[in-house]
Structures are given as C-alpha cells and as structure tokens.
C-alpha cells in the first residue's frame, strides 16, 4: 500500500479500526487465481505477534477449501467520503484545489487457517453476535432460536482464521490541508450527514 508519512496510521489507530464491529474482504491467491469474500470478523490483538482475525464463510463457498498460496490478505475499511474543493477555505484564496477522497483502511496479511470444528464455530458465532448486537436496544442472542436450528446453521459455515504477519494501514483524513480547510471538510461532512467520517477527520487533525 502507498502510505505517505503524513497518512501513516499508528498502532492505536490500527487497533481501533480492527476492533470496530464490521466486515472485511478476505483475499487469497489459489492455483486458479485470486478469490475474495466479504465476511464479518473479530480481532484478537494479543494473540501471536500481531494478532489474529477470525471469521466464517458459507460451506458452499469453496474459497476455504482451495489452498492459499503464500500470504492471505484481509482488507479492512474504515470511514470514507468524497471531499469537494468547495469545502476548502483556500479555494477562495487562490483556487488551486482539487477533489479528493478521505478514507481509513488496513491491509492485514498472514497465514490463513481453516476451522471445521462445531465448538470453535459456536464460540465464534456467539462472539460475533454479541459484538454486532451490542448496540441494539434488545440484543438478539444465539440462545434465542431453537438449539437444533442453530446446530443446523453451524453446519452450513466454516471458520477461517488469519494469523497476522504484518499490517499496512493508512488514515487519509485531510491531515495535509491547512486548518481552515480541515474545518471546512468537517462542516461539509456533517452537513451531508456523514458524522462518522467527520469524526475521523476531527480525530486525525494535528
């Protein structure tokens, strides 16, 4: 990943990004070419040297059964938004401004392991459910449906685990713009209703 110094993410920013309830793209290189799946995951930062990402795919998705050649990649997405030059105070000063895109992303590399153990999958699904239901007013739990139904659903998925070897991350949130331009970006994003990206710009300003 191309990461200019002023857009480099520190360890705290990377951990915060990976800890967010979200899904990401799992990309593997197989003998038949590249394969990708969008899947939810949980991050355990204190396992191994750089942490572990755990998720699951449908059993009918053959990505899990096609051996990965070399490192696998998980692409994690944070807030992102189009930035119009009209938000920049410097547009009125000299006009030498162009559109851009603000975003947060991490490319997480590592060894992909497959888990087809019902107990491992049950624990993972419970963790994923608790993570994503935590903001709901009445959280749904894995114990809500009949046990036999849940057991059947677990048979339809396979677990995947990325043992992280390295992470390349980027936080591009207008850090290279003058303070007045950054103020304009925050105000513009909030007026658009994109409070998540506005908060990321505010948190990233120097």
C-alpha positions as a printed Julia matrix, in Angstrom:
206×3 Matrix{Float64}:
   0.0     0.0     0.0
   1.2     3.5    -0.81
   1.34    5.35    2.54
   2.83    8.86    2.62
   4.33    9.67    6.01
   1.6    12.15    6.95
  -1.09    9.5     6.33
   0.59    6.64    8.23
  -1.58    5.05   10.93
  -0.11    4.46   14.37
  -0.7     1.29   16.4
  -3.59    2.82   18.33
  -5.4     3.79   15.13
  -4.9     0.31   13.66
  -6.22   -1.41   16.78
  -9.23    0.91   16.88
 -10.0     0.18   13.23
  -9.73   -3.6    13.62
 -11.79   -3.58   16.82
 -14.8    -1.92   15.15
 -17.84   -4.14   14.5
 -17.61   -4.61   10.73
 -16.92   -6.91    7.83
 -13.9    -7.02    5.54
 -12.61   -8.56    2.31
 -10.68  -11.82    2.58
  -8.44  -12.27   -0.47
  -6.48  -15.43   -1.22
  -4.29  -16.5    -4.12
  -5.12  -20.02   -5.28
  -3.87  -22.17   -8.13
  -6.86  -20.91  -10.13
  -6.21  -17.24   -9.41
  -7.35  -14.73   -6.79
 -10.53  -15.3    -4.76
 -12.27  -12.84   -2.44
 -15.11  -12.98    0.11
 -16.71  -10.23    2.18
 -17.12  -11.55    5.73
 -17.58  -10.4     9.33
 -14.67  -10.89   11.72
 -13.42  -10.39   15.24
  -9.89   -9.29   16.09
  -7.81  -10.71   18.96
  -4.89   -8.25   19.17
  -2.93  -10.04   21.88
  -2.63  -13.44   20.2
   0.54  -14.15   18.28
   2.98  -11.42   17.28
   0.47   -9.15   15.53
  -2.93  -10.55   16.46
  -5.47  -12.86   14.84
  -8.58  -12.2    12.74
 -11.38  -14.77   12.94
 -14.48  -15.12   10.81
 -16.53  -17.61    8.83
 -17.7   -18.28    5.29
 -20.52  -20.35    3.85
 -19.63  -24.02    3.49
 -20.72  -23.8    -0.15
 -18.14  -21.05   -0.71
 -15.15  -23.07   -1.93
 -12.59  -20.38   -1.02
 -11.97  -22.12    2.29
 -11.15  -25.44    0.6
  -8.82  -24.02   -2.05
  -5.3   -23.85   -0.55
  -3.9   -20.33   -0.35
  -0.52  -19.76   -2.0
   1.64  -17.53    0.18
   0.15  -14.9     2.44
  -3.57  -14.19    2.51
  -4.93  -10.66    2.78
  -7.82   -9.09    4.66
  -8.76   -5.58    3.5
 -10.42   -3.62    6.3
 -12.42   -0.5     5.55
 -13.0     2.42    7.89
 -14.97    5.63    7.26
 -14.6     7.14    3.79
 -16.08   10.02    1.83
 -15.7    12.2    -1.24
 -14.3    15.66   -0.43
 -15.32   18.55   -2.67
 -12.93   21.51   -3.08
 -15.9    23.77   -2.31
 -15.35   22.98    1.38
 -11.83   24.43    1.37
 -11.27   27.98    2.58
  -8.2    28.04    0.32
 -10.46   27.75   -2.75
 -11.49   31.37   -2.23
  -7.9    32.41   -1.59
  -6.13   31.0    -4.66
  -8.34   28.39   -6.32
  -5.52   25.82   -6.57
  -7.52   22.93   -5.09
  -8.89   19.66   -6.43
 -11.32   16.98   -5.22
 -10.07   14.06   -3.15
 -11.27   11.08   -1.17
 -10.8    10.69    2.57
 -10.58    7.16    3.94
  -9.22    4.8     6.54
  -8.06    1.33    5.55
  -5.78   -1.51    6.64
  -4.25   -4.33    4.63
  -3.77   -7.23    7.01
  -1.54  -10.08    5.81
  -0.98  -13.5     7.29
  -1.38  -17.26    7.22
  -4.94  -18.45    6.68
  -6.14  -21.39    8.76
  -9.45  -23.23    8.38
 -11.61  -24.45   11.29
 -14.37  -27.02   10.77
 -14.95  -27.76   14.44
 -18.52  -27.19   15.77
 -17.33  -25.96   19.18
 -14.89  -23.47   17.61
 -17.59  -22.2    15.26
 -20.21  -21.94   18.03
 -17.85  -19.82   20.13
 -17.0   -17.58   17.17
 -20.64  -17.06   16.18
 -21.52  -16.16   19.76
 -18.69  -13.6    19.87
 -19.66  -12.1    16.52
 -23.3   -11.9    17.55
 -22.52  -10.21   20.87
 -20.2    -7.74   19.12
 -22.72   -6.72   16.46
 -25.83   -6.85   18.65
 -24.31   -4.77   21.45
 -25.8    -1.51   20.13
 -29.31   -2.91   19.7
 -31.98   -1.92   22.26
 -32.95   -5.58   22.69
 -29.93   -7.64   21.57
 -30.63  -10.92   19.84
 -28.59  -13.86   21.16
 -27.62  -17.25   19.82
 -29.8   -18.74   22.56
 -32.98  -17.21   21.11
 -33.65  -19.77   18.33
 -34.16  -23.5    18.98
 -30.87  -25.28   19.65
 -31.49  -27.76   16.83
 -31.91  -24.88   14.37
 -28.64  -23.24   15.49
 -26.81  -26.55   15.18
 -28.02  -26.86   11.61
 -26.92  -23.33   10.8
 -23.45  -24.01   12.19
 -23.1   -26.98    9.84
 -23.57  -24.57    6.93
 -20.45  -22.5     7.71
 -16.7   -22.99    8.03
 -14.36  -20.94   10.21
 -11.35  -19.05    8.9
  -8.52  -17.54   10.92
  -5.82  -15.18    9.71
  -2.68  -15.31   11.87
  -1.39  -11.81   11.2
   2.19  -11.41    9.99
   2.09   -7.71    9.05
  -0.28   -4.77    8.74
  -0.13   -1.8     6.37
  -2.6     0.92    7.36
  -3.49    4.37    6.15
  -5.53    7.21    7.64
  -6.11    9.83    4.94
  -8.3    12.41    6.66
  -7.18   15.82    5.34
  -4.05   15.92    7.53
  -2.21   17.59    4.63
  -4.65   20.51    4.46
  -4.46   23.88    6.3
  -6.54   24.15    9.48
  -9.22   26.29    7.83
  -9.65   23.69    5.07
  -9.98   20.92    7.65
 -12.66   22.95    9.42
 -14.49   23.21    6.1
 -14.24   19.47    5.48
 -15.65   18.67    8.93
 -18.51   21.14    8.46
 -19.23   19.84    4.96
 -19.31   16.21    6.04
 -21.57   16.98    8.98
 -23.94   18.95    6.73
 -24.01   15.9     4.43
 -24.92   13.74    7.41
 -21.65   11.77    7.36
 -20.86   12.12   11.05
 -18.57    9.06   11.09
 -16.12   10.47    8.56
 -16.4    13.96   10.11
 -15.41   12.47   13.47
 -12.47   10.66   11.84
 -11.24   13.93   10.29
 -11.56   15.68   13.64
  -9.66   12.9    15.42
  -6.87   12.91   12.84
  -6.13   16.61   12.73
  -2.75   17.66   14.09
